[in-house]
Amino acid sequence: MIETIQTTPFEGQKPGTSGLRKKTRVFMQPHYLECFVQALFDAIGGAAGKVFVIGGDGRFYNDTAVQIILRMAAAQGAKSAIVGQSGLLSTPAASHLIRLNKTDGGIILSASHNPGGIDEDFGIKFNTPNGGPAPETVTEAMFAATKTISHYKTLKTPDIDLGTIGSTQLAEMSVQIVDPVADYAALMESLFDFPAMRARFADGFTMRFDAMNAVTGPYARDILETRLGAAKGSVTHGTPLPDFGGMHPDPNPTWAHELMAEMMGEAAPDFGAASDGDGDRNMVVGRGVYVSPSDSLAVLAANAHLAPGYSAGLKGIARSMPTSAAADRVAQAMGVEHFETPTGWKFFGNLLDAGRCTICGEESFGTGSDHVREKDGLWAVLLWLNILAVRGQSVAEILTEHWARYGRNYYSRHDFEAIETARADAMMSALRVKLPTLPGTEFAGMTIRAADDFAYTDPVDGSVSKNQGVRIIFTDDSRIVYRLSGTGTEGATLRVYLERYLPGPGDLHLDPQAALAPIITAAHALAGIDQYTGRTRPNVIT
């Protein structure tokens, strides 16, 4: 039975770069999720006759939300829905299913790397038929629809069984419950040299993969332990839990401290990695050596040809503006295009769809390629394993050789979390006002060559994105970038990106924080971070 429920708009249902994220209890309010889903359907021209992929990272409220979305899609005439078993799908796996099945898009439930639980975070986003996050034209249409909504349609019907693989009906809509891992694992096997990796594990290669009690646990166990032969137990925290077992599923040295301690210890495995809540981010660690995301992108790009799926070479390399320029140096050596885009995976989508780039990445632990239209944590781990297997070297040896050839872009990100939004905005406003006066001035013994607020003209569709982050560039190509993040749910997070290039051959093995010390000093002085935020130290250093 179809019901039409009268309602009124909720304030603040504006999707960001990764959809709508709020505290879980906000989403649990009567009609809150339903209003946003109705606005989503309205913004894409309705659900009638369409096919959607639906799933999420298994955090608290995931299963309830899947049932709500299915009832609403069925009530509005959707043809069918493809749903991960138990409502689970990693974000890259969802992107692959959208593309594989040529659906009309997908609804992904996740707050990515943010904590889960009834008192923590929840999120929802729409991915378009290319498998990538909705562009701003679509998210703006959603937001506009949230402000005028007066009713939504749903079915009055019991929940369906999400735990059993197979087909069922929900009114006139067919629902296909699928193994969330199978199609994704087959894609990985088509891209990488699984025999070479199996042989390396058989020779005694050891690794640790921390799934952080999030959605990649089942994927990692199937691919790493079952298909590739990694020792049982190589995957830790492999069972997805609604609250991630109390862990903060953000794969960086601060939150993946258990993995870091093991990899820096005397009995460390050969290789370590972690992924986040919805499986789109990754951290890579070798025995005794941490690999920054910027360096990881550069190394993967330089060695991608060692994997069968990339043996023909790369069409181009793209990075987000705050990511270090290490990947640019690889692209220049290869003679392929390189792109600097705003933060947000959707900006890579146009380049990938147009065949302008093959591999792309962000400093926020996201790396991917043209196999899907999302960043893909496990994909990055498998490409590293492929490279390690073919080259027969350690992570440290590969990094050393890479820096010797290309030089080293010392890089770090300092996060100042949960700042009062008004204070953060005031700091950025004051910084923007003085940008024209900065070139030629000196801070911490360094002279500023250029200062701007990054703007991007998309080379494919000509769209322009302004105010994407304040850049301070020094005469030696060192950089400071300031951005306010849109991925949190409380206050503002100030991200300060710090970069210093040294060509070698000396000084290629310094501690990054020591190498960046003058840049850090300049960053605080230029923006008045202490004055505006009251913080003298960041919450997280990566």
KOLKE-785372 format. One line per field, with one value per residue (C-alpha): residue number from 0; residue in three letters; chain; x, y, z. Coordinates in Angstrom, 2 decimals. Example, Ala and Ser with C-alpha at 12.3 -4.5 7.8 and 13.67 -1.06 7.14 Angstrom:
KOLKE-785372
resi	c(0|1)
resn	c(ALA|SER)
chain	c(A|A)
xx	c(12.30|13.67)
yy	c(-4.50|-1.06)
zz	c(7.80|7.14)
***
This chain:
KOLKE-785372
resi	c(0|1|2|3|4|5|6|7|8|9|10|11|12|13|14|15|16|17|18|19|20|21|22|23|24|25|26|27|28|29|30|31|32|33|34|35|36|37|38|39|40|41|42|43|44|45|46|47|48|49|50|51|52|53|54|55|56|57|58|59|60|61|62|63|64|65|66|67|68|69|70|71|72|73|74|75|76|77|78|79|80|81|82|83|84|85|86|87|88|89|90|91|92|93|94|95|96|97|98|99|100|101|102|103|104|105|106|107|108|109|110|111|112|113|114|115|116|117|118|119|120|121|122|123|124|125|126|127|128|129|130|131|132|133|134|135|136|137|138|139|140|141|142|143|144|145|146|147|148|149|150|151|152|153|154|155|156|157|158|159|160|161|162|163|164|165|166|167|168|169|170|171|172|173|174|175|176|177|178|179|180|181|182|183|184|185|186|187|188|189|190|191|192|193|194|195|196|197|198|199|200|201|202|203|204|205|206|207|208|209|210|211|212|213|214|215|216|217|218|219|220|221|222|223|224|225|226|227|228|229|230|231|232|233|234|235|236|237|238|239|240|241|242|243|244|245|246|247|248|249|250|251|252|253|254|255|256|257|258|259|260|261|262|263|264|265|266|267|268|269|270|271|272|273|274|275|276|277|278|279|280|281|282|283|284|285|286|287|288|289|290|291|292|293|294|295|296|297|298|299|300|301|302|303|304|305|306|307|308|309|310|311|312|313|314|315|316|317|318|319|320|321|322|323|324|325|326|327|328|329|330|331|332|333|334|335|336|337|338|339|340|341|342|343|344|345|346|347|348|349|350|351|352|353|354|355|356|357|358|359|360|361|362|363|364|365|366|367|368|369|370|371|372|373|374|375|376|377|378|379|380|381|382|383|384|385|386|387|388|389|390|391|392|393|394|395|396|397|398|399|400|401|402|403|404|405|406|407|408|409|410|411|412|413|414|415|416|417|418|419|420|421|422|423|424|425|426|427|428|429|430|431|432|433|434|435|436|437|438|439|440|441|442|443|444|445|446|447|448|449|450|451|452|453|454|455|456|457|458|459|460|461|462|463|464|465|466|467|468|469|470|471|472|473|474|475|476|477|478|479|480|481|482|483|484|485|486|487|488|489|490|491|492|493|494|495|496|497|498|499|500|501|502|503|504|505|506|507|508|509|510|511|512|513|514|515|516|517|518|519|520|521|522|523|524|525|526|527|528|529|530|531|532|533|534|535|536|537|538|539|540|541)
resn	c(MET|ILE|GLU|THR|ILE|GLN|THR|THR|PRO|PHE|GLU|GLY|GLN|LYS|PRO|GLY|THR|SER|GLY|LEU|ARG|LYS|LYS|THR|ARG|VAL|PHE|MET|GLN|PRO|HIS|TYR|LEU|GLU|CYS|PHE|VAL|GLN|ALA|LEU|PHE|ASP|ALA|ILE|GLY|GLY|ALA|ALA|GLY|LYS|VAL|PHE|VAL|ILE|GLY|GLY|ASP|GLY|ARG|PHE|TYR|ASN|ASP|THR|ALA|VAL|GLN|ILE|ILE|LEU|ARG|MET|ALA|ALA|ALA|GLN|GLY|ALA|LYS|SER|ALA|ILE|VAL|GLY|GLN|SER|GLY|LEU|LEU|SER|THR|PRO|ALA|ALA|SER|HIS|LEU|ILE|ARG|LEU|ASN|LYS|THR|ASP|GLY|GLY|ILE|ILE|LEU|SER|ALA|SER|HIS|ASN|PRO|GLY|GLY|ILE|ASP|GLU|ASP|PHE|GLY|ILE|LYS|PHE|ASN|THR|PRO|ASN|GLY|GLY|PRO|ALA|PRO|GLU|THR|VAL|THR|GLU|ALA|MET|PHE|ALA|ALA|THR|LYS|THR|ILE|SER|HIS|TYR|LYS|THR|LEU|LYS|THR|PRO|ASP|ILE|ASP|LEU|GLY|THR|ILE|GLY|SER|THR|GLN|LEU|ALA|GLU|MET|SER|VAL|GLN|ILE|VAL|ASP|PRO|VAL|ALA|ASP|TYR|ALA|ALA|LEU|MET|GLU|SER|LEU|PHE|ASP|PHE|PRO|ALA|MET|ARG|ALA|ARG|PHE|ALA|ASP|GLY|PHE|THR|MET|ARG|PHE|ASP|ALA|MET|ASN|ALA|VAL|THR|GLY|PRO|TYR|ALA|ARG|ASP|ILE|LEU|GLU|THR|ARG|LEU|GLY|ALA|ALA|LYS|GLY|SER|VAL|THR|HIS|GLY|THR|PRO|LEU|PRO|ASP|PHE|GLY|GLY|MET|HIS|PRO|ASP|PRO|ASN|PRO|THR|TRP|ALA|HIS|GLU|LEU|MET|ALA|GLU|MET|MET|GLY|GLU|ALA|ALA|PRO|ASP|PHE|GLY|ALA|ALA|SER|ASP|GLY|ASP|GLY|ASP|ARG|ASN|MET|VAL|VAL|GLY|ARG|GLY|VAL|TYR|VAL|SER|PRO|SER|ASP|SER|LEU|ALA|VAL|LEU|ALA|ALA|ASN|ALA|HIS|LEU|ALA|PRO|GLY|TYR|SER|ALA|GLY|LEU|LYS|GLY|ILE|ALA|ARG|SER|MET|PRO|THR|SER|ALA|ALA|ALA|ASP|ARG|VAL|ALA|GLN|ALA|MET|GLY|VAL|GLU|HIS|PHE|GLU|THR|PRO|THR|GLY|TRP|LYS|PHE|PHE|GLY|ASN|LEU|LEU|ASP|ALA|GLY|ARG|CYS|THR|ILE|CYS|GLY|GLU|GLU|SER|PHE|GLY|THR|GLY|SER|ASP|HIS|VAL|ARG|GLU|LYS|ASP|GLY|LEU|TRP|ALA|VAL|LEU|LEU|TRP|LEU|ASN|ILE|LEU|ALA|VAL|ARG|GLY|GLN|SER|VAL|ALA|GLU|ILE|LEU|THR|GLU|HIS|TRP|ALA|ARG|TYR|GLY|ARG|ASN|TYR|TYR|SER|ARG|HIS|ASP|PHE|GLU|ALA|ILE|GLU|THR|ALA|ARG|ALA|ASP|ALA|MET|MET|SER|ALA|LEU|ARG|VAL|LYS|LEU|PRO|THR|LEU|PRO|GLY|THR|GLU|PHE|ALA|GLY|MET|THR|ILE|ARG|ALA|ALA|ASP|ASP|PHE|ALA|TYR|THR|ASP|PRO|VAL|ASP|GLY|SER|VAL|SER|LYS|ASN|GLN|GLY|VAL|ARG|ILE|ILE|PHE|THR|ASP|ASP|SER|ARG|ILE|VAL|TYR|ARG|LEU|SER|GLY|THR|GLY|THR|GLU|GLY|ALA|THR|LEU|ARG|VAL|TYR|LEU|GLU|ARG|TYR|LEU|PRO|GLY|PRO|GLY|ASP|LEU|HIS|LEU|ASP|PRO|GLN|ALA|ALA|LEU|ALA|PRO|ILE|ILE|THR|ALA|ALA|HIS|ALA|LEU|ALA|GLY|ILE|ASP|GLN|TYR|THR|GLY|ARG|THR|ARG|PRO|ASN|VAL|ILE|THR)
chain	c(A|A|A|A|A|A|A|A|A|A|A|A|A|A|A|A|A|A|A|A|A|A|A|A|A|A|A|A|A|A|A|A|A|A|A|A|A|A|A|A|A|A|A|A|A|A|A|A|A|A|A|A|A|A|A|A|A|A|A|A|A|A|A|A|A|A|A|A|A|A|A|A|A|A|A|A|A|A|A|A|A|A|A|A|A|A|A|A|A|A|A|A|A|A|A|A|A|A|A|A|A|A|A|A|A|A|A|A|A|A|A|A|A|A|A|A|A|A|A|A|A|A|A|A|A|A|A|A|A|A|A|A|A|A|A|A|A|A|A|A|A|A|A|A|A|A|A|A|A|A|A|A|A|A|A|A|A|A|A|A|A|A|A|A|A|A|A|A|A|A|A|A|A|A|A|A|A|A|A|A|A|A|A|A|A|A|A|A|A|A|A|A|A|A|A|A|A|A|A|A|A|A|A|A|A|A|A|A|A|A|A|A|A|A|A|A|A|A|A|A|A|A|A|A|A|A|A|A|A|A|A|A|A|A|A|A|A|A|A|A|A|A|A|A|A|A|A|A|A|A|A|A|A|A|A|A|A|A|A|A|A|A|A|A|A|A|A|A|A|A|A|A|A|A|A|A|A|A|A|A|A|A|A|A|A|A|A|A|A|A|A|A|A|A|A|A|A|A|A|A|A|A|A|A|A|A|A|A|A|A|A|A|A|A|A|A|A|A|A|A|A|A|A|A|A|A|A|A|A|A|A|A|A|A|A|A|A|A|A|A|A|A|A|A|A|A|A|A|A|A|A|A|A|A|A|A|A|A|A|A|A|A|A|A|A|A|A|A|A|A|A|A|A|A|A|A|A|A|A|A|A|A|A|A|A|A|A|A|A|A|A|A|A|A|A|A|A|A|A|A|A|A|A|A|A|A|A|A|A|A|A|A|A|A|A|A|A|A|A|A|A|A|A|A|A|A|A|A|A|A|A|A|A|A|A|A|A|A|A|A|A|A|A|A|A|A|A|A|A|A|A|A|A|A|A|A|A|A|A|A|A|A|A|A|A|A|A|A|A|A|A|A|A|A|A|A|A|A|A|A|A|A|A|A|A|A|A|A|A|A|A|A|A|A|A|A|A|A|A|A|A|A|A|A|A|A|A|A|A|A|A|A|A|A|A|A|A|A|A|A|A|A|A|A|A|A|A|A|A|A|A|A|A|A|A|A|A|A|A|A|A|A)
xx	c(0.00|1.41|1.26|1.68|3.09|2.67|5.77|7.64|11.23|14.18|16.84|20.36|19.95|22.69|24.88|28.61|31.34|30.46|26.70|24.75|26.46|24.99|24.87|23.02|20.30|19.58|18.89|16.74|14.26|10.84|10.72|14.30|15.88|12.67|12.58|16.14|15.56|12.41|14.42|17.08|14.51|12.89|16.26|17.02|13.63|11.93|12.51|9.94|11.32|14.85|17.38|19.46|22.34|21.80|24.14|26.43|29.26|27.21|27.38|24.53|21.22|22.51|20.04|17.08|17.99|18.26|14.72|13.38|15.01|13.75|10.16|10.33|11.88|9.21|6.40|7.67|7.83|11.48|12.04|14.59|17.23|20.55|21.41|24.49|23.78|22.85|22.82|26.63|28.60|31.93|31.81|34.14|32.18|28.96|30.56|31.56|28.05|26.54|28.87|28.72|24.92|24.49|22.07|20.58|22.83|23.28|22.48|25.41|25.04|28.20|29.95|33.21|36.05|33.93|33.02|29.81|27.15|23.93|25.81|28.23|27.91|25.80|25.64|23.96|25.04|23.92|26.26|25.33|25.24|28.99|29.53|30.87|29.60|26.86|28.19|27.28|24.41|22.72|23.52|22.28|19.03|18.70|19.22|16.67|14.15|14.72|13.63|10.22|9.26|5.68|5.25|6.94|5.72|6.50|5.08|3.36|4.95|7.21|10.99|12.36|15.07|18.42|20.45|19.62|21.18|18.61|15.67|12.50|9.70|8.71|5.39|6.20|9.95|12.35|15.09|18.29|20.31|23.87|27.15|28.83|32.32|32.07|31.88|34.42|36.89|36.53|37.35|40.49|41.58|41.25|43.54|46.34|48.87|47.30|49.70|52.74|51.21|50.25|53.81|55.21|52.94|53.89|57.56|56.85|55.86|53.85|51.37|48.83|45.61|43.59|39.96|39.10|35.86|34.52|33.20|36.46|36.88|34.95|36.58|40.09|39.60|38.24|40.91|44.00|43.60|41.46|42.43|46.03|47.04|48.05|48.24|44.97|44.77|46.57|43.33|42.62|39.42|37.78|34.16|32.04|30.38|27.72|30.03|33.27|34.07|34.66|37.41|37.69|37.80|40.18|43.34|46.04|48.93|46.89|43.81|45.47|47.95|47.77|48.92|51.60|53.00|53.22|54.83|57.43|58.18|60.93|58.63|56.94|55.47|56.79|53.78|50.94|47.78|44.47|41.19|38.37|34.67|33.37|36.49|37.52|40.63|43.93|47.08|50.24|53.13|56.29|58.41|59.72|58.56|55.35|54.28|52.54|49.47|51.20|54.24|51.99|50.21|53.54|54.99|51.83|51.78|55.46|55.03|51.46|52.70|53.79|50.13|48.36|45.48|47.87|50.56|49.74|50.78|48.90|46.88|47.50|47.79|45.56|45.87|43.89|45.42|46.42|48.23|51.99|53.47|55.34|52.96|53.49|57.18|56.29|53.89|56.51|59.06|56.51|55.49|51.79|49.29|48.98|46.11|45.65|41.98|39.94|39.37|36.49|36.51|33.82|36.44|38.40|35.28|35.26|38.94|38.46|35.34|37.11|40.13|42.43|43.86|44.20|45.35|44.36|44.65|44.14|46.38|43.49|44.39|42.38|43.78|42.07|42.00|39.64|38.34|35.62|34.65|35.52|38.74|39.41|41.37|41.78|42.66|45.61|46.75|46.59|48.56|51.24|51.29|51.56|54.52|56.23|55.76|57.14|60.06|60.97|61.92|60.75|58.63|61.65|63.80|61.15|60.76|64.52|64.88|61.87|63.28|66.72|65.17|62.55|63.62|61.46|58.44|58.40|54.79|52.44|48.88|48.00|44.33|42.77|39.41|36.07|36.95|34.10|32.87|32.71|36.34|37.49|35.60|37.03|40.58|40.12|38.48|41.34|43.87|42.11|42.03|45.81|46.68|47.50|50.04|51.97|54.18|57.68|57.30|59.36|58.27|60.55|63.44|61.53|60.23|56.69|56.52|52.74|49.56|46.07|42.73|42.80|40.33|39.89|38.56|37.52|39.35|36.49|33.29|34.68|33.01|34.76|35.22|36.45|37.61|39.01|41.76|44.33|47.79|51.04|53.94|57.55|60.43|61.89|58.53|57.65|53.90|51.32|47.65|44.77|41.32|38.24|37.03|33.46|33.60|33.00|29.72|30.66|32.23|34.95|38.15|41.08|43.45|46.91|49.00|52.76|55.20|58.92|60.79|64.42|65.94|68.62|70.94|71.34|68.68|66.21|65.72|64.92|62.04|59.22|58.27|61.89|62.28|59.07|59.84|60.26|57.10|55.15|56.38|55.40|51.97|51.05|52.34|50.72|47.20|47.29|46.15|46.88|45.08|41.91|41.54|43.32|45.25|49.01|49.10|47.00|44.74|46.02|49.30|49.55)
yy	c(0.00|3.39|6.14|9.88|11.45|15.19|16.93|20.22|21.05|20.53|23.21|22.52|19.49|20.74|17.99|18.61|17.07|13.65|13.98|14.87|14.11|14.71|13.08|9.76|11.01|13.82|11.26|9.27|12.12|11.28|12.11|13.48|10.81|10.41|14.11|14.03|10.85|12.36|15.48|13.25|11.47|14.76|16.23|13.39|13.45|10.86|7.16|5.72|3.01|3.39|0.93|1.82|0.31|0.68|-0.12|1.29|0.71|-1.04|1.73|2.22|2.96|1.55|-1.36|0.81|3.42|0.80|-0.39|3.19|3.89|0.63|1.35|4.87|3.72|1.04|3.49|5.81|3.23|2.21|-0.83|-2.59|-2.23|-4.00|-4.24|-5.60|-8.52|-7.24|-3.76|-3.73|-2.28|-0.53|2.75|1.55|-1.72|0.29|2.40|-0.78|-2.26|0.96|0.78|-3.00|-3.09|0.24|1.47|4.93|5.59|4.50|5.60|5.05|5.25|6.29|9.05|7.66|7.89|9.46|7.42|5.39|4.69|6.22|9.22|9.51|10.13|9.03|10.06|9.56|10.44|9.85|8.53|9.13|6.52|6.89|5.55|8.81|11.29|13.63|16.88|20.24|20.74|17.66|18.36|21.92|20.60|18.26|21.10|23.26|20.41|19.99|23.59|23.19|19.61|19.12|15.34|12.06|8.69|5.34|1.85|0.61|-2.82|-4.90|-4.92|-7.33|-9.92|-8.32|-11.28|-13.84|-13.58|-13.77|-11.89|-10.72|-8.27|-5.09|-4.13|-3.87|-3.34|-6.27|-6.35|-8.27|-9.06|-9.67|-10.83|-7.47|-8.87|-11.16|-8.69|-6.34|-9.18|-10.31|-6.78|-6.74|-10.09|-8.65|-5.71|-7.27|-10.09|-12.44|-15.34|-13.15|-12.02|-15.57|-16.69|-13.91|-14.89|-18.54|-17.53|-16.13|-12.52|-11.22|-8.41|-6.87|-5.24|-3.33|-3.13|-1.07|-3.04|-1.40|-2.51|-3.66|-6.58|-9.10|-7.80|-8.03|-11.51|-12.85|-11.28|-11.24|-14.39|-16.65|-15.71|-14.56|-16.86|-14.36|-16.07|-16.37|-13.50|-11.11|-9.11|-7.65|-6.00|-7.67|-7.82|-4.75|-3.41|-0.68|1.41|0.15|-1.42|2.03|2.68|5.86|4.30|6.83|5.18|7.58|7.20|8.74|6.51|3.39|3.50|-0.24|-0.98|1.71|0.29|-3.16|-1.94|0.09|-2.78|-5.40|-8.18|-6.10|-7.80|-6.88|-4.72|-3.00|-1.23|0.04|1.22|3.42|3.16|2.78|1.37|4.26|5.38|3.66|3.98|2.14|1.28|-0.72|-2.34|0.66|3.20|5.19|6.11|9.47|9.46|11.92|9.66|6.64|8.22|9.05|5.56|3.85|6.03|5.39|1.61|0.99|-0.58|-3.60|-4.55|-6.18|-3.71|-0.79|-2.42|-0.12|2.90|5.85|8.46|11.03|11.61|13.86|15.06|17.37|20.81|20.20|16.98|17.31|17.80|14.47|12.90|15.83|14.94|11.38|12.60|14.98|12.15|9.95|12.70|12.46|15.09|15.99|17.85|19.81|19.80|21.01|18.57|16.19|13.01|14.34|16.60|13.53|11.99|14.27|13.58|9.82|9.75|11.80|9.48|12.29|10.47|6.92|7.31|10.02|10.74|13.02|13.60|12.60|8.92|8.48|6.89|5.36|4.82|4.60|1.17|2.93|6.53|6.60|6.38|2.77|1.75|-1.95|-1.28|0.85|-1.88|-4.49|-2.29|-1.90|-5.69|-6.20|-3.80|-5.40|-8.88|-7.98|-5.86|-8.19|-5.25|-3.82|-0.70|1.20|0.19|1.28|4.66|5.21|4.51|6.73|9.70|9.22|9.52|12.20|14.06|14.22|16.38|16.50|16.79|16.84|17.82|19.42|19.20|21.52|19.90|21.11|24.81|27.22|27.85|31.63|31.77|29.55|31.65|34.86|33.52|32.50|35.81|37.79|35.63|36.15|39.92|40.15|37.78|40.60|42.07|38.86|38.30|39.55|39.40|37.13|34.65|32.29|33.21|32.37|34.72|34.38|34.20|33.92|33.86|33.10|31.45|28.43|28.44|25.60|25.61|22.09|21.17|18.90|20.88|24.38|24.76|27.03|26.32|29.21|29.64|26.13|26.85|29.51|28.80|30.39|29.53|30.39|31.07|27.57|25.94|25.22|25.59|26.17|25.49|26.36|24.81|24.34|20.76|19.86|16.23|16.68|16.97|19.39|22.83|23.39|21.51|23.62|21.66|23.10|21.42|21.84|20.98|21.38|19.94|18.77|17.43|15.30|13.52|14.68|15.24|12.68|10.80|13.54|13.41|15.20|17.41|18.49|19.11|21.16|23.15|26.56|25.97|25.14|28.30|30.40|28.76|29.71|33.25|33.97|32.91|33.76|30.23|30.62|33.99|32.89|29.30|29.28|26.23|25.96|22.32|20.32|17.47|15.19|15.18|13.08)
zz	c(0.00|-1.06|1.55|1.01|4.17|4.69|6.04|6.27|5.28|7.62|7.89|6.68|4.42|2.11|0.65|0.69|-1.45|0.00|0.46|3.57|6.90|10.32|13.71|13.62|15.95|13.48|10.76|13.20|13.63|12.19|8.46|8.32|6.13|4.15|3.28|1.97|-0.04|-1.57|-2.46|-4.01|-6.17|-7.15|-8.14|-10.58|-12.26|-10.08|-9.45|-11.85|-14.11|-12.74|-11.31|-8.26|-6.31|-2.55|0.33|2.96|5.38|8.08|10.65|13.12|11.33|8.01|7.93|8.89|6.29|3.53|4.31|4.26|0.88|-0.63|0.45|-0.96|-4.26|-4.67|-3.85|-6.57|-9.30|-9.39|-11.61|-9.42|-6.72|-6.32|-2.61|-0.89|1.43|4.90|3.37|3.07|0.16|0.19|-1.70|-4.51|-4.78|-5.11|-7.84|-9.67|-9.41|-10.80|-13.80|-14.27|-14.27|-16.11|-13.44|-13.02|-10.05|-6.48|-2.94|-0.60|3.17|4.95|6.81|5.42|7.95|10.73|13.85|13.93|16.56|17.80|19.19|16.28|12.55|9.59|5.96|2.61|-0.91|-4.47|-7.16|-10.77|-13.59|-14.22|-10.68|-9.31|-6.70|-7.83|-9.34|-7.88|-10.32|-8.84|-5.20|-5.57|-7.06|-4.08|-1.65|-3.44|-3.25|0.51|1.06|-0.60|0.23|1.44|1.28|0.45|-0.78|0.80|1.18|4.27|4.38|6.64|6.23|3.67|4.36|3.48|4.70|2.02|-1.44|-4.21|-5.73|-4.04|-4.73|-2.96|-4.53|-8.26|-7.68|-7.85|-5.22|-5.90|-2.79|-3.98|-2.50|-1.80|-2.49|-5.53|-8.43|-6.86|-6.24|-9.87|-11.00|-8.85|-10.28|-13.80|-12.96|-10.92|-11.19|-8.66|-9.51|-8.74|-5.45|-4.50|-5.18|-2.99|-0.08|-0.61|-0.26|3.21|2.56|5.52|5.89|8.21|7.01|9.61|8.46|11.57|12.13|9.00|5.64|4.00|6.42|4.26|1.07|2.51|3.97|0.68|-1.54|0.68|2.71|0.51|-3.04|-2.52|0.32|2.97|6.35|8.23|10.67|8.31|8.33|11.76|13.02|10.03|11.20|10.36|13.52|13.87|16.05|14.45|17.80|19.24|16.71|14.67|11.16|9.67|8.31|9.42|11.89|14.72|14.53|13.13|15.99|16.65|13.11|13.29|16.52|14.98|11.76|13.65|16.05|15.95|14.70|12.01|8.94|5.51|4.65|6.46|5.35|6.67|5.21|6.46|7.27|3.72|2.08|-0.13|1.78|2.51|4.54|3.49|5.81|5.26|7.92|9.82|7.23|6.79|3.25|2.96|0.67|-1.65|-1.98|-2.36|-5.33|-6.97|-6.44|-7.69|-10.80|-11.51|-11.20|-12.38|-15.62|-13.57|-13.11|-16.09|-16.02|-16.56|-18.70|-21.64|-19.59|-18.15|-20.04|-17.35|-13.60|-11.50|-7.92|-5.70|-5.17|-1.51|-2.48|-2.94|-6.40|-6.23|-8.76|-11.14|-11.35|-12.33|-15.01|-16.42|-16.59|-18.38|-20.77|-19.86|-18.76|-15.10|-13.46|-10.24|-9.21|-6.25|-3.41|-4.09|-6.16|-8.49|-10.10|-11.19|-12.72|-15.77|-16.46|-16.09|-18.25|-20.93|-20.93|-19.85|-16.81|-15.49|-11.88|-9.43|-5.74|-2.79|0.19|2.46|1.99|-1.20|-4.35|-7.36|-11.09|-14.04|-12.92|-10.83|-10.16|-6.46|-4.55|-3.64|-0.56|-1.26|-4.90|-3.74|-1.35|-4.12|-6.53|-3.87|-3.37|-7.14|-7.31|-4.33|-5.82|-9.25|-8.03|-5.16|-2.96|0.36|0.74|2.10|-0.87|-3.36|-1.64|-1.54|-5.25|-6.05|-4.12|-5.66|-9.12|-8.60|-5.44|-2.33|-1.62|2.17|3.11|6.10|6.95|10.29|11.30|13.85|14.58|15.95|15.81|16.40|12.87|13.23|14.36|11.50|8.96|10.40|10.13|6.49|5.62|7.14|5.30|1.97|2.44|2.73|-0.14|-2.62|-0.21|0.52|-2.58|-1.86|1.92|4.13|6.83|8.77|6.48|3.28|0.61|-0.75|-4.55|-4.97|-2.89|-4.15|-3.55|-5.84|-8.73|-11.22|-14.76|-15.71|-18.93|-20.01|-19.43|-18.81|-15.41|-12.93|-9.21|-7.07|-3.45|-3.23|-0.75|0.03|-1.38|-0.25|-2.56|-1.68|-4.04|-3.42|-4.39|-0.78|-0.19|2.50|1.75|4.10|3.74|5.88|5.51|4.67|5.83|9.57|11.44|14.27|14.00|11.42|10.74|9.59|7.41|6.89|4.18|4.31|1.53|0.87|-2.13|-1.93|-5.17|-3.53|-3.48|0.11|2.79|1.39|4.67|7.18|9.62|7.75|10.70|11.09|7.36|7.41|10.58|8.88|6.82|9.99|11.70|8.70|8.48|12.05|11.70|8.33|9.32|13.01|13.85|17.56|17.70|15.91|17.14|20.50|19.29|19.30|18.18|15.70|16.79|14.04|12.10|8.96)
***
